[in-house]
Amino acid sequence: MQTKQIDLQPIPEIITAPGEVQLNAYRSARVSTRIPAQVVSRMAKLGDVVEKDTPLVLLTSVDMAEAQGALQIAAREWERVRGLGKSVVGESRYIESRVAFEQAQSRLQAFGMTEIQVDRFLRGEDKLQLGQFRLLAPVEGTIIEDEFVVGQYVETGTTLFFITDESSVWVEATVQASDARAIDPGEPARVRIGKEWYQGKVVQKRHRLDESTRTMGVRIELELNTENLLHSGEFVEVAIEANQGEPGMLVPERALNRNSAGEWVLFVQEVPGKYRQVDVQRLKELSGKVEVAGVKPGTTVVTDGAFYLNSEIAKGSFSVHNH
């Protein structure tokens, strides 16, 4: 049995608003081509959950073949010049050879290969034909788009995959301008999905008012334990706990129970081990807490174990004072 003394404290103002689920752009990425290429084979598909650097698709490109060939030539020349030494070939030629090699490496990375892939290519570890290369997942997450077929020719900038971490989503709440002034980043917010409420927090507030609706967008971030719970475009209800308002009495949600008449009650401790049941009025619901009326500041209430007491009363195991 645990108890806690409750006192007056500022009660946040609850601002409700409609919201729309959006992808968390900070945990999403488009996988696109940087040069014209043709799809050789796919290595991932819609709905797959991938780790960072997972191979997604094998491409082939004339531009990549030329760049890979130029790198091989530059690598052999740099190896020869470096072996001879600066004193033999001269400082100018030594620097030119090294720069040409580094530029050739950078060109492959600019075309879509990673630094590790370039190193493996130079060592001959990737058994691919000249001009072939794999695009890797830049982030971990779920593939929610893949718009291509094997054999397709794709231009520069064509999106092949869209990957997002569905365990973290944004909800864009549409808040009245007068209410938005009271909202600051970091404040708690709840989002209702069906009959369930999920805890989140305000992460950003737009700095421009929508002139047609006179509303302002407030972005809420939700960290979800279950993926596929929310999807971009779904509409939800939002409750934001904005700034601190008038003082009131807050108790943990678990401290409240209903008596046999269906009324809300708290168990108040008179002395250690002795409790009485007090009828209260349930007011605002906050994050795991509820504002109540019917008890005085400084009252000690049962926070853990109230359900047990209420159950024992219902069974007639023992009685408490009712007030």
Protein Blocks (a to p, Z undefined) as FASTA:
>chain_A
ZZdddddddddddddddddddddfklgccdddfbdcddfbdcbdehiacdehiafbdcdd
fklmmmmmmmmmmmmmmmmmmmnopklnopklmmmmmmmmmmmmmmmmmnopafklmmmm
mnopaccdehiacdddfbgcddfbdcddehiacdehiafbdcddfkbccddddddfklmm
mpcehiacdddehjbccddddfbdcfbdcfklopacdddddddfbghkbcghiacddddd
edjddddddddfklpccdfkopacddddfbghiacddddddfdddehiacdehiaehiac
dfbhplmmmmmmmnomaccddZZ
